[in-house]
C-alpha cells in the first residue's frame, strides 16, 4: 500500500462538498470530513465516485 502523492491530495476535493480531503493511511482512503464520507484508493487510484464511498461512523469523524 503506497502513500498517495501529496500533489494529488492538494488537487483532489470532495465531489459532494468541494472541500479538501485528508488521507487515512491505515484504511487507504481519502476522507471528506464535511461530507462524512471515505473514498477508497484502489491500485493507487482514488475512486471519487459517491456510490463507491462509505459513510464514516461517528467514531471516525474528525472533531472540529
N, CA, C and O atoms as CSV, one atom per row, in Angstrom:
chain,resi,resn,atom,element,x,y,z
A,1,UNK,N,N,0.852,-1.172,0.000
A,1,UNK,CA,C,0.000,0.000,0.000
A,1,UNK,C,C,0.901,1.240,0.000
A,1,UNK,O,O,1.510,1.565,1.020
A,2,UNK,N,N,0.983,1.909,-1.104
A,2,UNK,CA,C,1.823,3.094,-1.226
A,2,UNK,C,C,1.048,4.338,-0.821
A,2,UNK,O,O,-0.163,4.430,-1.023
A,3,UNK,N,N,1.770,5.291,-0.245
A,3,UNK,CA,C,1.139,6.555,0.141
A,3,UNK,C,C,0.733,7.315,-1.111
A,3,UNK,O,O,1.357,7.198,-2.166
A,4,UNK,N,N,-0.317,8.088,-0.967
A,4,UNK,CA,C,-0.784,8.880,-2.101
A,4,UNK,C,C,0.126,10.097,-2.281
A,4,UNK,O,O,0.598,10.678,-1.303
A,5,UNK,N,N,0.363,10.469,-3.511
A,5,UNK,CA,C,1.201,11.619,-3.825
A,5,UNK,C,C,0.580,12.883,-3.237
A,5,UNK,O,O,-0.612,13.134,-3.411
A,6,UNK,N,N,1.388,13.670,-2.547
A,6,UNK,CA,C,0.883,14.890,-1.894
A,6,UNK,C,C,0.320,15.896,-2.903
A,6,UNK,O,O,-0.617,16.628,-2.587
A,7,UNK,N,N,0.878,15.935,-4.097
A,7,UNK,CA,C,0.373,16.857,-5.121
A,7,UNK,C,C,-1.043,16.472,-5.549
A,7,UNK,O,O,-1.884,17.337,-5.789
A,8,UNK,N,N,-1.295,15.169,-5.640
A,8,UNK,CA,C,-2.645,14.692,-5.979
A,8,UNK,C,C,-3.616,15.092,-4.874
A,8,UNK,O,O,-4.722,15.557,-5.146
A,9,UNK,N,N,-3.196,14.908,-3.636
A,9,UNK,CA,C,-4.042,15.237,-2.494
A,9,UNK,C,C,-4.375,16.734,-2.455
A,9,UNK,O,O,-5.465,17.115,-2.028
A,10,UNK,N,N,-3.453,17.570,-2.894
A,10,UNK,CA,C,-3.702,19.013,-2.940
A,10,UNK,C,C,-4.728,19.381,-4.006
A,10,UNK,O,O,-5.450,20.367,-3.861
A,11,UNK,N,N,-4.793,18.593,-5.075
A,11,UNK,CA,C,-5.688,18.887,-6.196
A,11,UNK,C,C,-7.093,18.340,-5.975
A,11,UNK,O,O,-8.082,19.009,-6.276
A,12,UNK,N,N,-7.177,17.119,-5.448
A,12,UNK,CA,C,-8.478,16.467,-5.283
A,12,UNK,C,C,-9.316,17.137,-4.203
A,12,UNK,O,O,-8.798,17.572,-3.174
A,13,UNK,N,N,-10.610,17.212,-4.453
A,13,UNK,CA,C,-11.564,17.712,-3.465
A,13,UNK,C,C,-12.744,16.755,-3.405
A,13,UNK,O,O,-12.933,15.933,-4.302
A,14,UNK,N,N,-13.518,16.862,-2.367
A,14,UNK,CA,C,-14.707,16.030,-2.225
A,14,UNK,C,C,-15.679,16.352,-3.359
A,14,UNK,O,O,-15.958,17.525,-3.605
A,15,UNK,N,N,-16.196,15.353,-4.046
A,15,UNK,CA,C,-17.150,15.614,-5.132
A,15,UNK,C,C,-18.507,16.116,-4.622
A,15,UNK,O,O,-19.300,16.637,-5.407
A,16,UNK,N,N,-18.781,15.970,-3.342
A,16,UNK,CA,C,-20.049,16.417,-2.772
A,16,UNK,C,C,-19.951,17.863,-2.288
A,16,UNK,O,O,-20.777,18.702,-2.645
A,17,UNK,N,N,-18.931,18.148,-1.470
A,17,UNK,CA,C,-18.832,19.459,-0.816
A,17,UNK,C,C,-17.771,20.371,-1.419
A,17,UNK,O,O,-17.745,21.567,-1.129
A,18,UNK,N,N,-16.908,19.824,-2.245
A,18,UNK,CA,C,-15.769,20.549,-2.844
A,18,UNK,C,C,-14.755,20.979,-1.784
A,18,UNK,O,O,-13.966,21.897,-2.008
A,19,UNK,N,N,-14.781,20.315,-0.639
A,19,UNK,CA,C,-13.854,20.614,0.450
A,19,UNK,C,C,-12.601,19.745,0.330
A,19,UNK,O,O,-12.614,18.728,-0.363
A,20,UNK,N,N,-11.518,20.145,1.006
A,20,UNK,CA,C,-10.291,19.345,0.967
A,20,UNK,C,C,-10.503,17.955,1.572
A,20,UNK,O,O,-11.421,17.730,2.361
A,21,UNK,N,N,-9.635,17.046,1.178
A,21,UNK,CA,C,-9.682,15.675,1.675
A,21,UNK,C,C,-8.441,15.417,2.518
A,21,UNK,O,O,-7.415,16.075,2.349
A,22,UNK,N,N,-8.545,14.454,3.424
A,22,UNK,CA,C,-7.361,14.021,4.163
A,22,UNK,C,C,-7.145,12.541,3.883
A,22,UNK,O,O,-8.087,11.789,3.635
A,23,UNK,N,N,-5.898,12.152,3.930
A,23,UNK,CA,C,-5.517,10.776,3.618
A,23,UNK,C,C,-5.453,9.959,4.894
A,23,UNK,O,O,-4.771,10.339,5.845
A,24,UNK,N,N,-6.151,8.850,4.919
A,24,UNK,CA,C,-6.096,7.902,6.023
A,24,UNK,C,C,-5.249,6.721,5.553
A,24,UNK,O,O,-5.724,5.847,4.828
A,25,UNK,N,N,-3.998,6.714,5.975
A,25,UNK,CA,C,-3.051,5.701,5.512
A,25,UNK,C,C,-3.465,4.299,5.953
A,25,UNK,O,O,-3.347,3.351,5.177
A,26,UNK,N,N,-3.946,4.155,7.187
A,26,UNK,CA,C,-4.282,2.823,7.699
A,26,UNK,C,C,-5.436,2.175,6.934
A,26,UNK,O,O,-5.458,0.956,6.761
A,27,UNK,N,N,-6.392,2.984,6.478
A,27,UNK,CA,C,-7.544,2.453,5.732
A,27,UNK,C,C,-7.356,2.594,4.223
A,27,UNK,O,O,-8.145,2.058,3.446
A,28,UNK,N,N,-6.310,3.316,3.806
A,28,UNK,CA,C,-6.056,3.596,2.393
A,28,UNK,C,C,-7.276,4.250,1.741
A,28,UNK,O,O,-7.791,3.788,0.723
A,29,UNK,N,N,-7.718,5.346,2.370
A,29,UNK,CA,C,-8.894,6.077,1.901
A,29,UNK,C,C,-8.635,7.571,1.960
A,29,UNK,O,O,-7.780,8.050,2.705
A,30,UNK,N,N,-9.402,8.293,1.151
A,30,UNK,CA,C,-9.436,9.748,1.238
A,30,UNK,C,C,-10.709,10.111,1.976
A,30,UNK,O,O,-11.795,9.658,1.614
A,31,UNK,N,N,-10.578,10.930,3.011
A,31,UNK,CA,C,-11.685,11.250,3.894
A,31,UNK,C,C,-12.175,12.670,3.649
A,31,UNK,O,O,-11.392,13.619,3.603
A,32,UNK,N,N,-13.491,12.792,3.494
A,32,UNK,CA,C,-14.144,14.095,3.445
A,32,UNK,C,C,-14.860,14.270,4.780
A,32,UNK,O,O,-15.917,13.684,5.012
A,33,UNK,N,N,-14.271,15.082,5.652
A,33,UNK,CA,C,-14.880,15.312,6.971
A,33,UNK,C,C,-16.203,16.051,6.846
A,33,UNK,O,O,-17.139,15.776,7.598
A,34,UNK,N,N,-16.293,16.985,5.908
A,34,UNK,CA,C,-17.534,17.748,5.756
A,34,UNK,C,C,-18.686,16.883,5.278
A,34,UNK,O,O,-19.816,17.054,5.736
A,35,UNK,N,N,-18.423,15.957,4.364
A,35,UNK,CA,C,-19.480,15.087,3.839
A,35,UNK,C,C,-19.656,13.830,4.686
A,35,UNK,O,O,-20.676,13.148,4.580
A,36,UNK,N,N,-18.666,13.520,5.524
A,36,UNK,CA,C,-18.738,12.308,6.316
A,36,UNK,C,C,-18.580,11.055,5.473
A,36,UNK,O,O,-19.194,10.024,5.749
A,37,UNK,N,N,-17.742,11.155,4.430
A,37,UNK,CA,C,-17.547,10.040,3.501
A,37,UNK,C,C,-16.072,9.666,3.395
A,37,UNK,O,O,-15.184,10.498,3.583
A,38,UNK,N,N,-15.836,8.395,3.091
A,38,UNK,CA,C,-14.489,7.890,2.850
A,38,UNK,C,C,-14.448,7.302,1.448
A,38,UNK,O,O,-15.234,6.416,1.114
A,39,UNK,N,N,-13.530,7.798,0.636
A,39,UNK,CA,C,-13.382,7.337,-0.743
A,39,UNK,C,C,-12.199,6.374,-0.824
A,39,UNK,O,O,-11.102,6.708,-0.374
A,40,UNK,N,N,-12.405,5.191,-1.388
A,40,UNK,CA,C,-11.325,4.195,-1.426
A,40,UNK,C,C,-10.242,4.556,-2.436
A,40,UNK,O,O,-10.469,5.304,-3.387
A,41,UNK,N,N,-9.072,4.005,-2.197
A,41,UNK,CA,C,-7.967,4.095,-3.153
A,41,UNK,C,C,-7.674,2.662,-3.579
A,41,UNK,O,O,-7.305,1.821,-2.759
A,42,UNK,N,N,-7.842,2.399,-4.857
A,42,UNK,CA,C,-7.639,1.049,-5.385
A,42,UNK,C,C,-6.497,1.059,-6.398
A,42,UNK,O,O,-6.505,1.833,-7.356
A,43,UNK,N,N,-5.535,0.202,-6.173
A,43,UNK,CA,C,-4.356,0.117,-7.053
A,43,UNK,C,C,-3.705,1.481,-7.230
A,43,UNK,O,O,-3.223,1.814,-8.313
A,44,UNK,N,N,-3.694,2.269,-6.152
A,44,UNK,CA,C,-3.057,3.581,-6.184
A,44,UNK,C,C,-3.901,4.676,-6.812
A,44,UNK,O,O,-3.434,5.805,-6.961
A,45,UNK,N,N,-5.140,4.361,-7.184
A,45,UNK,CA,C,-6.008,5.339,-7.850
A,45,UNK,C,C,-7.199,5.669,-6.956
A,45,UNK,O,O,-7.962,4.775,-6.589
A,46,UNK,N,N,-7.367,6.954,-6.601
A,46,UNK,CA,C,-8.527,7.340,-5.792
A,46,UNK,C,C,-9.822,7.151,-6.588
A,46,UNK,O,O,-9.926,7.591,-7.733
A,47,UNK,N,N,-10.789,6.503,-5.977
A,47,UNK,CA,C,-12.095,6.293,-6.600
A,47,UNK,C,C,-13.030,7.353,-6.009
A,47,UNK,O,O,-13.496,7.221,-4.878
A,48,UNK,N,N,-13.295,8.394,-6.781
A,48,UNK,CA,C,-14.024,9.553,-6.283
A,48,UNK,C,C,-15.505,9.518,-6.647
A,48,UNK,O,O,-16.135,10.565,-6.796
A,49,UNK,N,N,-16.055,8.329,-6.789
A,49,UNK,CA,C,-17.472,8.174,-7.095
A,49,UNK,C,C,-18.260,8.104,-5.790
A,49,UNK,O,O,-17.906,7.350,-4.884
A,50,UNK,N,N,-19.318,8.886,-5.701
A,50,UNK,CA,C,-20.122,8.938,-4.481
A,50,UNK,C,C,-20.680,7.559,-4.150
A,50,UNK,O,O,-20.731,7.177,-2.981
A,51,UNK,N,N,-21.096,6.814,-5.163
A,51,UNK,CA,C,-21.669,5.491,-4.912
A,51,UNK,C,C,-20.628,4.470,-4.424
A,51,UNK,O,O,-21.000,3.415,-3.909
A,52,UNK,N,N,-19.349,4.767,-4.579
A,52,UNK,CA,C,-18.280,3.884,-4.090
A,52,UNK,C,C,-17.805,4.277,-2.689
A,52,UNK,O,O,-17.089,3.515,-2.039
A,53,UNK,N,N,-18.198,5.450,-2.230
A,53,UNK,CA,C,-17.767,5.936,-0.914
A,53,UNK,C,C,-18.560,5.245,0.186
A,53,UNK,O,O,-19.672,4.763,-0.030
A,54,UNK,N,N,-17.965,5.209,1.361
A,54,UNK,CA,C,-18.691,4.681,2.516
A,54,UNK,C,C,-18.882,5.817,3.516
A,54,UNK,O,O,-18.074,6.742,3.594
A,55,UNK,N,N,-19.963,5.724,4.272
A,55,UNK,CA,C,-20.227,6.729,5.298
A,55,UNK,C,C,-19.326,6.471,6.489
A,55,UNK,O,O,-19.096,5.327,6.881
A,56,UNK,N,N,-18.824,7.551,7.054
A,56,UNK,CA,C,-17.989,7.437,8.245
A,56,UNK,C,C,-18.852,7.156,9.464
A,56,UNK,O,O,-19.941,7.712,9.610
A,57,UNK,N,N,-18.360,6.296,10.327
A,57,UNK,CA,C,-19.008,6.072,11.608
A,57,UNK,C,C,-18.749,7.286,12.499
A,57,UNK,O,O,-17.781,8.016,12.284
A,58,UNK,N,N,-19.587,7.502,13.474
A,58,UNK,CA,C,-19.412,8.649,14.384
A,58,UNK,C,C,-18.019,8.656,15.006
A,58,UNK,O,O,-17.435,9.722,15.202
A,59,UNK,N,N,-17.489,7.491,15.314
A,59,UNK,CA,C,-16.173,7.408,15.949
A,59,UNK,C,C,-15.044,7.785,14.998
A,59,UNK,O,O,-13.939,8.093,15.445
A,60,UNK,N,N,-15.307,7.766,13.693
A,60,UNK,CA,C,-14.287,8.102,12.696
A,60,UNK,C,C,-14.281,9.578,12.338
A,60,UNK,O,O,-13.308,10.084,11.779
A,61,UNK,N,N,-15.348,10.255,12.654
A,61,UNK,CA,C,-15.450,11.662,12.264
A,61,UNK,C,C,-14.484,12.499,13.086
A,61,UNK,O,O,-14.368,12.351,14.303
A,62,UNK,N,N,-13.800,13.379,12.379
A,62,UNK,CA,C,-12.792,14.239,12.998
A,62,UNK,C,C,-13.493,15.308,13.822
A,62,UNK,O,O,-14.445,15.941,13.366
A,63,UNK,N,N,-13.017,15.492,15.013
A,63,UNK,CA,C,-13.572,16.537,15.890
A,63,UNK,C,C,-13.135,17.899,15.395
A,63,UNK,O,O,-11.968,18.110,15.067
A,64,UNK,N,N,-14.088,18.828,15.343
A,64,UNK,CA,C,-13.774,20.164,14.834
A,64,UNK,C,C,-13.447,21.114,15.948
A,64,UNK,O,O,-13.159,22.284,15.696
